[in-house]
Amino acid sequence: MVHRLVVEYGQPTDPAAFDRHYRDVHIGLAQTIPGLQRYTIGHARSLDGSTPGVYLVAALDFESAEAMGAGMTSAAGAAAGADVATFATGGATMYSFDVEDVSPA
């Protein structure tokens, strides 16, 4: 089973500075979280052409909720979490869930 942590970042006051920090600093911190199996990101785009409330979405996959908890409470997880406040001027919302694959057969 996969347990996924999703982080949605709101629109930053300076998108270029956000992107630079995210790429140059935050990704490296997050990649060291113990138990992290997969880490994907993407800039959100509204389907109707308006500015979406979410700027960037990150998905971090772990083997289980327990593995995510252990990783996020580790020193590396704490460092990545603390870093969010240094660049996420638009705020960040985090949630997690067990992934259920309902793809068509």
C-alpha positions in Angstrom: 0.0 0.0 0.0 1.1 3.6 -0.6 0.4 6.4 1.9 0.7 9.8 0.3 1.4 13.2 1.8 0.2 16.1 -0.3 1.4 19.6 0.2 -0.4 22.5 -1.6 1.4 25.8 -1.7 -0.6 29.0 -2.1 0.3 31.7 -4.6 3.7 33.2 -3.4 4.4 36.9 -3.3 7.5 36.3 -5.5 7.1 33.2 -7.7 10.6 33.3 -9.0 12.1 33.4 -5.5 9.7 30.6 -4.4 10.8 28.4 -7.4 14.5 29.1 -6.8 14.3 28.2 -3.1 12.2 25.2 -3.7 14.5 23.8 -6.4 17.8 24.8 -4.8 17.0 24.0 -1.1 13.7 22.4 -0.3 13.8 19.5 -2.7 17.2 18.4 -1.3 15.9 18.6 2.2 12.8 16.6 1.4 14.7 13.9 -0.5 16.5 12.9 2.7 13.4 12.1 4.7 13.7 8.5 5.7 11.2 6.1 4.1 10.4 8.5 1.2 9.7 6.3 -1.8 8.5 8.8 -4.4 8.4 12.6 -4.6 6.6 14.4 -7.4 5.8 18.1 -7.9 3.8 20.2 -10.3 2.7 23.8 -10.8 -1.1 24.0 -10.8 -3.0 25.5 -13.7 -6.7 26.3 -13.7 -8.8 24.7 -16.4 -10.8 27.9 -16.9 -7.8 30.2 -17.3 -8.2 31.9 -13.9 -5.4 32.1 -11.4 -5.7 29.0 -9.2 -5.4 29.3 -5.4 -2.7 26.6 -5.5 0.7 27.4 -6.9 2.5 24.2 -6.5 1.5 20.7 -5.4 4.0 18.2 -4.0 3.2 14.5 -3.4 5.4 12.4 -1.2 4.8 8.7 -1.1 5.6 6.3 1.8 5.0 2.6 2.4 2.5 3.3 5.1 1.1 6.0 7.5 3.5 4.7 10.1 6.5 5.1 7.7 5.3 8.7 6.9 5.0 9.5 10.6 8.5 8.2 11.3 10.0 10.0 8.4 8.3 13.3 9.1 9.3 13.2 12.8 12.9 12.4 12.0 15.6 15.2 12.0 15.4 15.3 8.2 11.6 15.6 8.2 11.7 18.3 10.9 14.3 20.2 8.8 12.1 20.0 5.7 9.0 21.1 7.6 10.8 24.0 9.2 12.1 25.2 5.8 8.5 25.7 4.5 8.1 28.8 6.6 11.2 30.3 4.9 9.7 30.4 1.4 6.0 29.6 1.4 4.6 33.1 1.6 1.3 32.0 0.2 0.9 29.4 2.9 1.0 25.6 2.7 -1.7 23.0 3.3 -0.8 19.4 4.1 -2.9 16.3 4.1 -2.3 12.6 3.8 -4.2 9.5 2.8 -3.9 5.8 1.8 -3.8 5.6 -2.0 -6.6 3.5 -3.5 -6.0 2.7 -7.2 -9.3 2.8 -9.0 -7.9 2.8 -12.5 -10.0 1.2 -15.2 -9.1 -2.4 -16.0 
